[in-house]
């Protein structure tokens, strides 16, 4: 039984007094105004704090087992090392809260707002986070084993070394989340969104990723042994060193994969090689770089006023300086401008796939010049790349992908114009990603 009445607690808080170490087990403080209160090490087992206003409250090391906190406002509260086992936190506001080392085993956090919260080393096994907002939250080394995370929002969250094994992640959104070295064995993750997520060295053995969106995800050295990937989208995923023995790969969607060790797009895997690479049957690079359908222009070379044509299926890598050159690409031709490659005053035409890791500068006379890139099927500018100029899309519209950190200043027109006309859109991007 609580040693203080609810009115006494509210009065003390109003006077700015601390209530540390008090026995408040079973107390009813629903909808109470307790902002900034100090309840350090208090025994609040089974307390009713439904709808209580506890913003900036100090609940460090408090015992809140089986407490009822549904709809409470705990924004920026300190719950470091607090015991919340079995607590009801449905729809609770926990944005910016400190839950480091907190015990939330079996807690109900359905629909809670944990955006930007800190949960490092937190115990969340068997917890229910269905539909919760954990965007930008820090969950490094957290234990989320056997959790329900269906529909959870984990965009840009930090989950390095976290354990999510045997959890349900169906229809969750982990866009740009960091899950490096995390354990996700046997997760149920049908339809999960992992666009641009960092999954290096992650263990996804026996995971069900059917229909998952792994576009541009970094899966280098990940383990997907016996995983289900049927219907998953892996376009642009980084897959160097991936182990996918026994994985179900039927119906995978991927226009291309990045099989470079550094994830820099320098080794692109096209459609007819994708299954072989994922199954471990193909090397990281083609065995003979000197083959007829592969051209490489090395560092230190300079090419001026040249006219080049590359047929369908060719792969072209440029680490050189090209000036005032015209380059015609056959359908499906891969053109990769390496990190040291510079194309100045050049024009690229044709339905090829272009990846810019280096620099592409259009002609200096701006709108009077024909577009520098015309009719490309796909245009990717990676984090290290820069593109300044005009792009005229193919009739079926060019696919664009711009990684965070790339530099853009470009005009985009449709093929209905004359290169200077048609529908136009100007884009500039110096530090963050953009997609069209």
C-alpha positions in Angstrom: 0.0 0.0 0.0 1.3 3.5 -0.9 2.7 5.5 2.0 1.5 8.7 0.4 -2.0 9.6 -0.8 -2.4 10.8 -4.4 -3.2 14.3 -3.2 0.0 14.4 -1.1 2.0 13.3 -4.1 0.5 16.0 -6.3 1.1 18.7 -3.6 4.7 17.7 -3.1 5.3 17.8 -6.9 3.7 21.2 -7.1 6.0 22.5 -4.4 9.0 21.1 -6.2 9.8 18.4 -3.6 11.3 15.1 -4.5 9.5 11.9 -3.8 12.5 9.6 -4.2 12.5 6.0 -2.8 8.9 6.2 -1.6 6.6 3.2 -1.6 3.8 4.2 -4.0 2.8 0.7 -5.0 -0.8 0.6 -6.3 -1.3 4.4 -6.1 -3.8 6.0 -8.4 -2.5 9.0 -10.2 -4.4 8.9 -13.4 -4.4 12.2 -15.3 -2.3 13.8 -12.6 0.0 16.8 -13.4 3.5 15.5 -12.4 5.8 17.2 -14.9 9.4 17.3 -13.8 8.6 15.2 -10.7 11.4 13.1 -9.2 10.4 9.5 -8.4 13.9 8.0 -8.4 13.9 4.4 -7.0 10.3 4.6 -6.1 8.3 1.4 -5.7 5.3 2.0 -8.1 4.3 -1.6 -8.7 0.8 -1.7 -10.2 0.4 2.1 -10.0 -2.3 3.7 -12.2 -0.7 6.5 -14.1 -3.1 6.5 -17.1 -3.0 9.8 -18.9 -0.6 11.3 -16.3 1.5 14.2 -17.4 5.1 13.1 -16.5 7.1 15.1 -19.1 10.7 15.5 -17.9 10.0 13.4 -14.9 12.9 11.4 -13.2 11.9 7.8 -12.8 15.4 6.4 -12.8 15.6 2.9 -11.4 11.9 3.1 -10.4 9.9 -0.2 -10.1 6.9 0.2 -12.4 6.2 -3.5 -12.9 2.6 -4.1 -14.1 2.0 -0.3 -13.9 -0.8 1.2 -16.0 0.6 4.1 -18.1 -1.7 4.0 -21.1 -1.8 7.5 -22.8 0.6 9.0 -20.3 2.9 11.8 -21.3 6.5 10.7 -20.6 8.3 12.9 -23.2 11.9 13.4 -22.3 11.5 11.5 -19.1 14.4 9.6 -17.5 13.5 5.9 -17.2 17.1 4.7 -17.1 17.3 1.3 -15.5 13.6 1.4 -14.7 11.7 -1.9 -14.3 8.6 -1.8 -16.6 8.1 -5.5 -16.9 4.5 -6.2 -18.0 3.6 -2.5 -17.9 0.8 -1.1 -20.1 2.2 1.7 -22.2 -0.3 1.7 -25.0 -0.3 5.0 -26.9 2.1 6.5 -24.3 4.2 9.5 -25.4 7.9 8.6 -24.9 9.5 10.8 -27.5 13.1 11.6 -26.4 12.8 9.5 -23.3 15.8 7.8 -21.8 15.0 4.1 -21.4 18.6 2.8 -21.5 18.9 -0.5 -19.6 15.2 -0.4 -18.8 13.4 -3.7 -18.4 10.3 -3.8 -20.7 10.0 -7.5 -20.9 6.4 -8.4 -21.9 5.3 -4.7 -21.9 2.5 -3.4 -24.1 3.8 -0.5 -26.2 1.2 -0.8 -28.9 0.8 2.5 -30.7 3.3 4.2 -28.4 5.4 7.1 -29.6 9.1 6.4 -29.0 10.5 8.7 -31.7 14.1 9.7 -30.8 14.0 7.7 -27.6 17.1 6.0 -26.2 16.8 2.3 -25.5 20.4 1.1 -25.5 20.8 -2.3 -23.8 17.0 -2.3 -23.0 15.2 -5.6 -22.4 12.2 -5.7 -24.7 11.8 -9.4 -25.3 8.2 -10.6 -25.7 7.0 -6.9 -25.8 4.3 -5.7 -28.1 5.3 -2.7 -30.2 2.7 -3.1 -32.9 2.2 0.1 -34.8 4.6 2.0 -32.4 6.6 5.0 -33.8 10.3 4.3 -33.0 11.7 6.5 -35.8 15.1 7.8 -35.0 15.2 5.8 -31.8 18.5 4.3 -30.5 18.2 0.6 -29.7 21.9 -0.5 -29.9 22.4 -3.8 -28.1 18.7 -3.9 -27.2 17.0 -7.3 -26.8 13.8 -7.5 -28.9 13.7 -11.3 -29.1 10.2 -12.7 -29.8 8.7 -9.2 -30.0 5.6 -8.2 -31.9 6.8 -5.4 -34.2 4.1 -5.6 -36.9 3.7 -2.2 -38.6 6.3 -0.5 -36.3 7.9 2.6 -37.7 11.7 2.3 -37.3 12.8 4.7 -40.0 16.4 5.8 -39.4 16.6 4.0 -36.1 19.9 2.7 -34.7 19.8 -1.1 -34.0 23.5 -2.1 -34.2 24.1 -5.4 -32.4 20.4 -5.6 -31.4 18.7 -9.0 -31.1 15.4 -9.3 -32.9 15.4 -13.1 -33.4 12.1 -14.8 -33.7 10.2 -11.5 -33.8 7.3 -10.5 -36.0 8.3 -7.6 -38.3 5.5 -7.9 -40.9 4.8 -4.7 -42.7 7.2 -2.8 -40.5 9.1 0.2 -41.9 12.9 0.1 -41.3 13.8 2.6 -44.1 17.4 3.7 -43.6 17.7 2.0 -40.2 21.1 0.7 -39.1 21.0 -3.0 -38.2 24.7 -3.8 -38.6 25.7 -7.0 -36.8 22.2 -7.5 -35.6 20.6 -10.9 -35.0 17.4 -11.4 -36.9 17.2 -15.2 -37.1 13.8 -16.7 -38.0 12.1 -13.3 -38.0 8.6 -13.1 -39.7 9.1 -10.1 -41.9 6.7 -10.5 -44.8 6.3 -7.1 -46.6 8.9 -5.4 -44.3 10.4 -2.2 -45.7 14.2 -2.1 -45.5 14.9 0.5 -48.1 18.4 1.8 -47.8 18.9 0.0 -44.5 22.3 -1.0 -43.2 22.3 -4.7 -42.8 26.0 -5.5 -42.9 27.0 -8.8 -41.2 23.4 -9.2 -40.1 22.2 -12.8 -39.4 18.9 -13.4 -41.2 19.1 -17.2 -41.2 15.6 -18.8 -41.8 14.0 -15.3 -41.9 10.8 -14.9 -43.9 11.4 -11.8 -46.1 8.8 -12.7 -48.7 7.7 -9.5 -50.5 10.2 -7.4 -48.5 11.5 -4.1 -50.0 15.3 -4.2 -49.8 15.9 -1.5 -52.4 19.4 0.0 -52.0 19.9 -2.0 -48.7 23.4 -2.7 -47.7 23.6 -6.5 -47.2 27.3 -7.0 -47.5 28.5 -10.1 -45.6 25.0 -10.8 -44.4 23.9 -14.3 -43.7 20.6 -15.4 -45.3 20.9 -19.1 -45.1 17.6 -20.9 -45.7 15.8 -17.5 -45.7 12.7 -16.8 -47.8 13.1 -14.0 -50.3 10.4 -14.9 -52.8 9.0 -11.7 -54.3 11.4 -9.4 -52.5 12.8 -6.3 -54.2 16.6 -6.1 -54.1 17.2 -3.4 -56.8 20.4 -1.6 -56.0 21.2 -3.7 -52.9 24.8 -4.2 -51.9 25.4 -7.9 -51.7 29.1 -8.5 -51.7 30.0 -11.4 -49.4 26.4 -12.4 -48.9 25.8 -16.0 -47.8 22.4 -17.3 -49.0 22.8 -21.0 -49.1 19.4 -22.7 -49.3 17.5 -19.4 -49.6 14.3 -19.3 -51.5 14.9 -16.8 -54.3 11.9 -17.4 -56.6 10.4 -14.3 -58.1 13.1 -11.9 -56.7 12.7 -8.4 -58.2 16.0 -6.6 -59.1 17.1 -4.5 -62.0 20.7 -4.6 -60.7 22.8 -5.4 -57.7 26.0 -3.8 -56.3 28.6 -6.5 -55.8 31.5 -4.3 -55.0 33.5 -4.8 -51.8 33.2 -1.2 -50.8 29.6 -0.8 -51.9 30.5 2.0 -54.3 28.7 0.7 -57.3 31.8 -0.2 -59.2 30.7 -3.9 -59.7 27.2 -4.0 -61.0 25.3 -7.2 -61.5 22.7 -7.1 -64.2 19.5 -9.2 -64.5 20.9 -12.4 -66.0 23.6 -12.7 -63.3 21.6 -11.8 -60.2 20.5 -15.3 -59.3 24.0 -16.7 -59.8 25.5 -14.0 -57.5 22.9 -14.4 -54.7 23.3 -18.2 -54.8 27.1 -18.0 -54.6 27.6 -19.4 -58.0 29.2 -16.3 -59.6 32.4 -14.4 -58.7 32.4 -10.8 -57.6 33.8 -9.7 -60.9 33.7 -11.2 -64.4 36.7 -13.5 -64.9 38.1 -11.5 -67.8 37.9 -7.7 -67.7 39.4 -7.7 -71.2 36.5 -9.5 -72.8 34.9 -7.9 -75.9 31.8 -6.7 -74.1 33.7 -4.9 -71.3 35.7 -1.7 -71.6 37.8 0.0 -69.0 39.3 3.5 -69.2 41.9 3.8 -66.5 43.1 6.6 -64.2 45.3 9.2 -65.8 43.9 8.7 -69.3 42.5 11.7 -71.2 40.0 11.4 -74.1 38.9 14.5 -76.1 36.4 15.0 -78.9 35.9 11.3 -79.3 32.7 9.5 -80.5 32.1 6.2 -78.8 29.4 3.5 -79.2 28.8 0.5 -77.0 26.4 -2.2 -78.0 23.7 -3.9 -75.9 25.0 -5.9 -73.0 28.3 -4.1 -72.7 29.8 -2.9 -69.4 31.9 0.3 -69.5 33.9 1.7 -66.6 35.4 5.2 -66.8 38.1 6.3 -64.3 39.5 8.8 -66.9 39.0 12.4 -68.0 36.6 12.7 -71.0 36.1 16.1 -72.6 33.6 17.0 -75.3 32.9 13.3 -76.1 29.7 11.7 -77.3 28.8 8.3 -76.0 26.0 6.1 -77.4 24.7 3.3 -75.3 22.8 0.2 -76.5 19.8 -0.9 -74.4 20.9 -2.4 -71.1 24.5 -1.2 -71.5 26.0 -0.4 -68.1 28.1 2.8 -68.0 29.9 3.4 -64.7 31.7 6.6 -64.0 34.2 5.7 -61.3 35.1 7.8 -58.3 38.1 9.2 -60.3 36.2 9.6 -63.6 35.3 13.1 -64.9 33.1 13.7 -67.9 33.2 17.4 -69.0 31.1 18.8 -71.8 30.1 15.3 -72.9 26.8 13.8 -74.1 25.5 10.3 -73.3 22.6 9.0 -75.4 20.7 5.7 -75.5 18.7 3.4 -73.2 21.6 2.3 -71.0 22.0 2.3 -67.2 24.3 5.0 -65.9 25.9 5.1 -62.5 27.9 8.2 -61.5 30.4 7.8 -58.7 32.6 10.6 -60.0 31.7 13.8 -61.9 29.5 14.6 -64.9 29.5 18.3 -66.0 27.2 19.4 -68.8 28.4 22.0 -71.4 28.9 25.4 -70.0 26.4 27.4 -72.1 23.4 26.0 -70.1 19.9 26.0 -71.6 21.3 26.6 -75.2 23.1 23.3 -75.2 21.5 19.9 -75.9 21.0 17.8 -72.8 24.1 16.0 -71.5 22.1 12.8 -70.9 19.4 11.7 -73.3 17.1 8.6 -73.1 18.8 6.7 -70.2 16.8 3.8 -68.8 18.3 4.4 -65.3 20.4 7.1 -63.8 22.0 6.6 -60.4 24.2 9.2 -58.6 25.9 7.7 -55.6 27.0 9.5 -52.5 30.4 10.4 -54.0 29.0 11.5 -57.3 28.2 14.9 -58.8 26.0 15.7 -61.8 25.6 19.3 -63.2 23.5 19.6 -66.4 20.4 18.6 -68.2 18.7 15.2 -68.5 16.1 14.3 -71.2 14.1 11.3 -70.1 13.4 8.2 -72.2 9.8 7.9 -73.6 9.0 5.4 -70.8 10.6 7.8 -68.3 14.0 7.4 -66.8 14.4 5.8 -63.4 16.4 8.0 -61.0 18.2 7.2 -57.7 20.2 9.8 -55.8 22.1 8.7 -52.7 22.6 10.8 -49.6 25.7 13.1 -50.1 25.5 13.3 -53.8 25.7 16.8 -55.5 23.1 17.7 -58.1 22.2 20.7 -60.2 20.1 19.5 -63.0 17.2 20.1 -65.4 15.0 17.2 -66.3 12.9 17.2 -69.5 10.7 14.7 -71.2 11.3 13.3 -74.7 8.3 15.3 -75.9 10.5 18.4 -76.0 13.4 19.2 -78.2 16.0 18.8 -75.5 15.3 22.2 -74.2 11.5 22.1 -74.2 9.0 19.7 -72.8 8.2 19.3 -69.1 11.1 20.6 -67.0 12.1 20.3 -63.4 15.2 21.7 -61.8 16.8 19.9 -58.9 19.6 20.7 -56.6 21.0 18.4 -53.9 24.2 18.8 -52.0 23.8 16.7 -48.9 20.8 14.5 -48.8 19.1 11.9 -50.9 16.4 12.6 -53.5 14.3 10.2 -55.6 12.2 10.8 -58.7 
